[in-house]
Amino acid sequence: MSETQNTPSTLAIDRRELQELVRSQLQVLLEQGNLPGAKALLVPVRPADIAEAIEDLPEAMQAIAFRLLGKGEAIEVYENLDTSVQQALIEDFKRQDVLDIVDKMSPDDRARLFDELPAKFVRSLLSQLSPQEREATAQLLGYEAGTAGRIMTPEYVALKEGWTVLRALDYIRSRAFVSETIYYLFVTDAARRMTGILSLRHLVTGQPEQTIGDLMTRDVISVRTDADQEDVARLVQRYDFLAVPVVDTEERLVGIITVDDLIDVIEAETTEDIYALGGVQSGGDSYFQSNLFDVARKRVVWLSVLLITNTVTTAVIRSQEDILQQVVALAAFIPLLIGSGGNVGAQSSTVVIRGLNTEEISTKQALSVIRREAIAGTVLGLMLGAVVTVWAYVLQGNLPVAVTVGISLVAISILASTAGGALPLLFDALKFDPALMSAPFITTIVDVLGVLLYLTLARHMLGLA
């Protein structure tokens, strides 16, 4: 009989079931006042999953659940909590509890937390941190938000070229628990300038008396402290790094950025782009945890722009009232045409914006990209136009109107697809956010010009005065 093996998908399902069980059971035990049972429930659970379970609890129970954790585990769990929950817990803790947790956090996680706290509270916490942690945090907070310097950590292992493998291993053992990672080892000179990099694998496979200089790689890729965090993420993705060194203007090693921090960056940037595509400016906050008034305020801007756009479209329709009065059937297809055009434009803009974000395309390729989208719009228009011509004839029984609608849809599809390809490239060249700017302008072009094109074409094809 063959043994049963757990596949990755099975393990993923079991993990999800465990998370759901922990969430439901934790709240029940806390409501019953069974604190020993709740503490025992959390023992086999990973810190990231505990953090998720605490976030799902009612606010009054979050601090209670957090206090069940040991100090070492509490620090890991706290680093994985959403910033809003971190702030709420800080307000509930005694001051010494706060200091113990904040002082033990990684400098980059601490800086991220301080970004969200009131300045007065941050100054108070900073003044009570240990001198070493205060200096490390102040250094990170001194860099501009969204840069490599802001998200790096100064906790890394630096070796010297003249050290032997044996001495390096002894040094790594002494630094292992205070460094962000030991899998990448950085070699610096007396002035802290980086001269090479070495993986832990190459170190442990070297001979005890070999020097670091014999084993290290001198071709090192690094980033400056003012580099954009998205550019750093692309660099790590391109070269499959686990960590990337950060240097200052004098090429001195000041920190490293690990891949786990960059995954958070990618998630945040992707979320921001998706919000922007929907015309919602998140401002870096979690949309679903925002105040409803703030949600409405963030969404009303582009909705107002689109409202004005619709007013212009209405004016175009009113200017062509004589056509609609003579052939009332034309009015029935206006929503279909501008809706289809909007969808085609949105598809084109989405793929172009994504290509810009992943650097698969650039503004230098603008003409080829626009040409490609125009051709795609033509093909889509011909396919959709054929279908809608038949459908319009079935609905209205008027062949000239049906043909007019079909030809109009072809033209509108080409217009929308071309606009969807061109506008993101234009805004990117002008240093505007393509994701934020493209949607309302595409809607404007498709609605206004699409309706005008449709009714003008109908006037000529139907021989109307």
TIZA-520437 format. One line per 2 residues: for each residue z, x, y of C-alpha. Coordinates in Angstrom, 1 decimal, decimal comma, always signed. Example, Ala and Ser with C-alpha at 12.3 -4.5 7.8 and 13.67 -1.06 7.14 Angstrom:
residues 2
+7,8 +12,3 -4,5; +7,1 +13,7 -1,1
***
This chain:
residues 465
+0,0 +0,0 +0,0; -1,0 +1,4 +3,4
+1,6 +1,7 +6,1; +1,4 -0,5 +9,2
+0,6 +1,4 +12,3; +1,2 +0,3 +15,9
-2,0 +0,5 +17,9; -1,8 +1,1 +21,7
-2,6 -2,6 +22,4; +0,2 -3,7 +20,1
+2,7 -1,4 +21,8; +1,5 -2,7 +25,2
+2,2 -6,3 +24,1; +5,6 -5,3 +22,7
+6,4 -3,6 +26,0; +5,5 -6,7 +28,0
+7,6 -8,9 +25,8; +10,5 -6,5 +26,2
+10,2 -6,6 +30,0; +10,1 -10,4 +30,0
+13,2 -10,5 +27,7; +15,1 -8,1 +29,9
+14,3 -10,1 +33,0; +15,4 -13,4 +31,6
+18,4 -12,1 +29,7; +19,7 -10,0 +32,6
+19,9 -13,0 +35,0; +21,6 -15,2 +32,3
+24,2 -12,5 +31,6; +24,9 -12,0 +35,3
+25,2 -15,7 +35,9; +27,7 -15,9 +33,1
+29,7 -12,9 +34,6; +29,1 -10,9 +31,4
+28,8 -7,5 +33,1; +29,4 -5,5 +29,9
+26,6 -7,4 +28,1; +24,2 -6,8 +31,1
+25,0 -3,1 +31,1; +24,4 -2,8 +27,4
+21,1 -4,7 +27,8; +19,8 -2,1 +30,3
+20,8 +1,0 +28,2; +17,5 +1,3 +26,2
+15,3 +0,3 +29,2; +13,2 +2,7 +31,2
+14,1 +3,2 +34,9; +10,8 +1,7 +36,1
+11,3 -1,4 +34,0; +14,9 -1,7 +35,2
+13,6 -1,6 +38,8; +11,1 -4,4 +38,1
+13,8 -6,5 +36,4; +16,2 -6,0 +39,4
+13,4 -7,0 +41,9; +12,9 -10,3 +40,0
+16,6 -11,2 +40,3; +17,9 -13,4 +43,1
+18,9 -11,3 +46,1; +22,7 -11,9 +45,6
+22,4 -10,5 +42,0; +20,4 -7,3 +42,8
+23,3 -5,2 +44,0; +25,5 -6,4 +41,1
+22,9 -5,3 +38,6; +22,3 -2,0 +40,3
+26,0 -1,1 +40,2; +25,9 -1,3 +36,4
+23,8 +1,8 +36,3; +25,2 +5,3 +36,0
+24,7 +7,6 +39,0; +21,8 +9,7 +37,4
+20,0 +6,6 +36,2; +20,6 +4,8 +39,5
+18,7 +7,4 +41,4; +15,6 +7,1 +39,2
+15,8 +3,3 +39,3; +16,2 +3,3 +43,1
+13,1 +5,5 +43,6; +11,1 +2,9 +41,7
+12,3 -0,1 +43,7; +10,2 -1,8 +46,3
+11,1 -0,7 +49,8; +12,4 -4,1 +50,8
+14,8 -4,1 +47,8; +15,9 -0,6 +48,7
+16,8 -1,7 +52,2; +18,7 -4,8 +51,0
+20,7 -2,6 +48,6; +21,6 -0,2 +51,3
+23,0 -3,0 +53,4; +25,2 -4,1 +50,5
+26,5 -0,6 +49,5; +29,5 +1,2 +50,8
+28,4 +4,2 +53,0; +29,4 +6,8 +50,4
+27,4 +5,0 +47,7; +24,4 +5,2 +50,0
+24,8 +8,9 +50,7; +25,2 +9,7 +47,0
+21,9 +8,0 +46,1; +19,9 +9,0 +49,1
+21,0 +12,6 +49,0; +19,9 +12,9 +45,3
+16,5 +11,3 +45,9; +13,3 +13,4 +45,9
+12,4 +14,4 +49,5; +9,1 +12,6 +49,4
+10,7 +9,4 +48,1; +13,4 +9,7 +50,7
+10,9 +10,2 +53,5; +9,0 +7,1 +52,3
+12,2 +5,1 +52,4; +13,1 +6,4 +55,8
+9,7 +5,3 +57,1; +10,8 +1,7 +56,5
+14,3 +1,8 +57,9; +15,4 +1,3 +61,5
+15,4 +4,6 +63,5; +19,1 +4,3 +64,3
+20,0 +4,0 +60,7; +17,8 +6,9 +59,7
+19,4 +9,2 +62,2; +22,8 +8,2 +60,8
+21,8 +8,9 +57,2; +20,1 +12,2 +58,1
+23,2 +13,5 +59,9; +25,3 +13,0 +56,7
+22,9 +14,5 +54,2; +23,5 +18,0 +52,9
+21,9 +20,7 +55,1; +19,2 +21,5 +52,5
+18,2 +17,9 +52,0; +18,3 +17,1 +55,7
+16,0 +20,0 +56,4; +13,6 +19,0 +53,7
+13,4 +15,4 +54,8; +13,1 +16,2 +58,5
+10,2 +18,5 +57,6; +8,3 +15,7 +55,9
+9,1 +13,2 +58,6; +7,6 +15,6 +61,1
+4,1 +15,2 +59,7; +1,9 +12,3 +60,6
+1,9 +9,2 +58,3; -0,9 +9,1 +55,8
-1,3 +12,9 +55,6; -0,7 +15,4 +52,8
+2,4 +16,8 +54,6; +4,0 +13,3 +54,7
+3,7 +12,7 +50,9; +4,3 +16,2 +49,6
+7,5 +17,5 +48,1; +9,0 +20,9 +48,8
+10,5 +21,0 +45,3; +8,1 +23,3 +43,4
+8,4 +26,5 +41,3; +7,1 +29,6 +43,0
+6,7 +32,9 +41,1; +5,8 +36,5 +42,1
+2,9 +38,5 +40,8; +5,0 +41,4 +39,6
+7,4 +39,3 +37,5; +7,1 +39,5 +33,7
+6,7 +36,4 +31,6; +10,3 +36,7 +30,4
+11,7 +36,8 +33,9; +9,5 +33,9 +35,0
+10,7 +31,7 +32,1; +14,3 +32,5 +33,0
+13,6 +31,5 +36,6; +11,9 +28,3 +35,5
+14,9 +27,3 +33,4; +17,1 +27,6 +36,4
+14,8 +25,5 +38,6; +13,6 +23,0 +36,1
+15,9 +20,1 +37,0; +15,4 +20,5 +40,8
+11,6 +20,8 +40,8; +9,1 +18,0 +40,9
+7,1 +19,6 +38,1; +7,1 +22,8 +36,1
+3,7 +22,3 +34,5; +1,9 +23,9 +37,5
+3,5 +27,2 +38,7; +2,5 +28,6 +42,1
+2,4 +32,4 +42,8; +3,2 +33,5 +46,4
+3,7 +36,8 +48,2; +6,5 +37,9 +50,4
+5,2 +35,7 +53,3; +5,0 +32,6 +51,1
+1,2 +32,8 +51,1; -0,3 +31,5 +47,9
-2,1 +34,2 +45,8; -2,6 +32,3 +42,6
-1,7 +29,5 +40,2; -0,5 +29,4 +36,6
-0,1 +26,6 +34,1; +3,0 +26,5 +31,9
+0,8 +26,6 +28,9; -0,7 +30,0 +29,9
+2,8 +31,3 +30,7; +4,4 +30,4 +27,4
+1,5 +31,8 +25,4; +1,6 +35,1 +27,3
+3,4 +38,2 +26,0; +7,0 +38,7 +27,2
+6,2 +41,9 +29,1; +2,9 +40,7 +30,7
+3,0 +40,2 +34,4; +2,3 +36,9 +36,2
-0,5 +38,7 +38,1; -2,3 +39,3 +34,7
-2,1 +35,7 +33,7; -2,6 +33,7 +36,9
-5,8 +32,2 +38,3; -6,6 +33,5 +41,8
-9,2 +30,8 +42,6; -6,9 +28,2 +44,0
-7,8 +24,9 +45,6; -5,3 +23,7 +48,2
-5,0 +21,2 +51,0; -3,7 +21,5 +54,5
-0,7 +19,5 +55,7; -2,9 +17,4 +58,0
-5,4 +16,4 +55,3; -5,8 +12,7 +54,8
-4,0 +11,4 +51,7; -7,1 +9,6 +50,5
-9,0 +12,9 +50,5; -6,2 +14,5 +48,5
-6,4 +11,7 +46,0; -10,2 +12,2 +45,6
-9,6 +15,9 +45,1; -7,1 +15,4 +42,3
-9,4 +12,8 +40,7; -12,4 +15,2 +40,9
-10,7 +18,2 +39,3; -8,2 +16,4 +37,1
-5,2 +18,1 +38,7; -1,6 +17,2 +37,8
-0,5 +18,6 +41,2; -2,2 +20,1 +44,3
-0,6 +22,7 +46,6; -0,2 +22,0 +50,3
-0,4 +24,9 +52,8; +0,3 +25,0 +56,6
-2,0 +26,4 +59,3; -0,9 +30,0 +58,4
-1,8 +29,3 +54,7; +1,8 +29,4 +53,6
+2,8 +27,2 +50,7; +5,0 +24,4 +52,0
+4,9 +21,8 +49,2; +3,0 +20,1 +46,4
+1,7 +16,6 +45,8; +1,9 +15,4 +42,2
-0,5 +12,9 +40,6; +2,1 +10,2 +40,3
+2,5 +10,1 +44,1; -1,2 +10,0 +44,5
-1,5 +7,0 +42,2; +0,8 +5,2 +44,6
-1,5 +6,3 +47,5; -4,6 +5,0 +45,7
-2,9 +1,7 +44,9; -1,8 +1,2 +48,5
-5,2 +2,2 +50,0; -7,1 -0,1 +47,6
-4,7 -3,0 +48,4; -5,3 -2,4 +52,1
-9,1 -2,4 +51,6; -9,0 -5,6 +49,6
-6,8 -7,2 +52,3; -9,3 -6,1 +54,9
-12,3 -7,5 +53,0; -10,5 -10,8 +53,0
-9,9 -10,5 +56,8; -6,1 -10,0 +56,3
-4,5 -7,0 +58,1; -1,5 -6,1 +56,0
-0,2 -3,4 +58,3; +1,0 -1,5 +55,2
+3,5 -4,3 +54,3; +3,5 -6,2 +51,0
+1,6 -9,4 +51,8; +3,5 -11,6 +49,4
+6,9 -10,5 +50,7; +6,0 -11,0 +54,3
+7,4 -13,7 +56,5; +5,1 -16,8 +56,6
+4,7 -16,6 +60,3; +3,6 -13,0 +60,0
+1,2 -14,0 +57,3; -0,4 -16,6 +59,5
-0,5 -14,2 +62,5; -2,3 -11,5 +60,4
-4,9 -14,0 +59,1; -5,6 -15,9 +62,2
-7,5 -13,2 +64,0; -10,6 -13,1 +61,8
-10,3 -16,9 +61,1; -10,6 -17,4 +64,8
-13,7 -15,1 +64,9; -15,2 -17,2 +62,1
-14,3 -20,4 +63,9; -16,2 -19,2 +67,0
-19,1 -18,2 +64,7; -19,2 -21,7 +63,2
-19,3 -23,1 +66,8; -22,4 -21,0 +67,5
-23,9 -22,3 +64,2; -23,2 -25,8 +65,4
-25,0 -25,1 +68,7; -28,0 -23,8 +66,8
-28,1 -27,0 +64,7; -27,8 -29,2 +67,8
-30,7 -27,3 +69,4; -32,8 -28,3 +66,4
-31,7 -32,0 +66,3; -35,2 -33,3 +66,7
-36,3 -31,7 +63,4; -33,3 -33,1 +61,6
-33,9 -36,6 +63,0; -37,4 -36,6 +61,7
-36,5 -35,2 +58,3; -32,9 -36,0 +57,6
-33,1 -34,5 +54,1; -33,2 -31,0 +55,6
-29,5 -31,3 +56,7; -28,3 -31,7 +53,2
-29,3 -28,2 +52,3; -27,8 -26,3 +55,2
-24,4 -25,7 +53,4; -26,2 -24,6 +50,3
-28,3 -22,0 +52,2; -25,6 -20,4 +54,3
-23,2 -20,5 +51,4; -25,6 -18,7 +49,1
-26,5 -16,2 +51,9; -22,8 -15,5 +52,5
-22,3 -14,8 +48,8; -25,3 -12,5 +48,6
-24,1 -10,6 +51,7; -20,5 -10,3 +50,5
-21,7 -8,8 +47,2; -23,9 -6,2 +48,9
-21,1 -5,2 +51,4; -18,6 -5,0 +48,6
-20,6 -2,5 +46,5; -21,5 -0,4 +49,6
-17,9 -0,3 +50,9; -16,7 +0,7 +47,4
-19,4 +3,4 +47,3; -18,2 +4,7 +50,7
-14,6 +4,8 +49,5; -15,4 +6,7 +46,3
-17,9 +9,0 +48,2; -20,7 +7,9 +45,8
-22,8 +7,2 +48,9; -22,6 +8,4 +52,5
-24,1 +7,5 +55,9; -26,7 +10,2 +55,3
-28,2 +8,0 +52,5; -28,2 +4,9 +54,8
-32,0 +4,2 +54,6; -32,2 +4,5 +50,8
-29,1 +2,3 +50,4; -30,4 -0,4 +52,8
-33,8 -0,3 +51,1; -32,2 -0,7 +47,7
-30,1 -3,7 +48,9; -33,1 -5,3 +50,6
-35,1 -5,1 +47,3; -32,1 -6,5 +45,4
-31,9 -9,3 +48,0; -35,6 -10,0 +47,5
-35,3 -10,2 +43,7; -32,2 -12,4 +43,9
-33,9 -14,6 +46,5; -37,0 -15,1 +44,4
-34,8 -16,1 +41,4; -32,5 -18,4 +43,3
-35,4 -19,8 +45,4; -37,3 -20,9 +42,3
-34,2 -22,6 +40,9; -33,3 -24,3 +44,2
-36,8 -25,5 +44,8; -36,8 -27,4 +41,5
-33,3 -28,7 +42,1; -34,1 -29,8 +45,7
-37,2 -31,7 +44,4; -35,1 -33,4 +41,8
-32,5 -34,4 +44,4; -34,8 -35,5 +47,2
-38,2 -36,1 +45,5; -39,9 -34,4 +48,5
-42,0 -31,4 +47,5; -42,6 -30,0 +51,1
-38,8 -30,1 +51,8; -38,1 -28,5 +48,4
-40,5 -25,7 +49,0; -39,1 -25,1 +52,5
-35,6 -24,8 +51,1; -36,7 -22,4 +48,4
-38,7 -20,1 +50,8; -35,8 -20,2 +53,3
-33,3 -19,1 +50,5; -35,6 -16,1 +49,7
-35,6 -15,1 +53,4; -31,9 -15,7 +53,9
-31,1 -13,7 +50,7; -33,1 -10,7 +52,0
-31,4 -11,0 +55,4; -27,9 -11,3 +53,9
-28,4 -8,4 +51,5; -29,8 -6,1 +54,1
-27,0 -6,9 +56,5; -24,4 -6,5 +53,7
-25,9 -3,0 +53,0; -26,4 -1,9 +56,6
-23,3 -3,0 +58,4; -20,7 -1,1 +56,4
-22,7 +2,1 +56,8; -23,0 +1,4 +60,6
-19,3 +0,8 +61,0; -18,5 +3,9 +58,9
-20,7 +6,0 +61,1; -19,0 +4,6 +64,2
-15,6 +5,5 +62,7; -14,5 +1,8 +62,2
-13,1 +0,5 +59,0; -16,1 -1,0 +57,1
-13,8 -3,2 +55,0; -12,2 -4,8 +58,0
-15,3 -5,1 +60,3; -18,1 -6,1 +57,9
-17,1 -9,5 +56,6; -17,0 -11,5 +59,9
-20,2 -9,9 +61,2; -22,1 -10,6 +58,0
-20,9 -14,2 +58,1; -22,1 -14,5 +61,7
-25,6 -13,1 +60,9; -26,0 -15,3 +57,9
-24,7 -18,5 +59,4; -26,5 -18,3 +62,8
-29,7 -16,6 +61,9; -29,9 -18,3 +58,5
-29,8 -21,8 +60,0; -32,2 -20,8 +62,8
-34,6 -19,3 +60,3; -34,4 -22,4 +58,0
-35,0 -24,9 +60,7; -37,8 -22,9 +62,4
-39,5 -22,5 +59,0; -39,2 -26,2 +58,4
-40,8 -27,0 +61,7; -43,9 -24,9 +60,9
-44,2 -25,8 +57,2; -43,7 -29,6 +57,7
-45,9 -29,7 +60,8; -43,2 -31,1 +63,0
-43,7 -31,1 +66,8
***
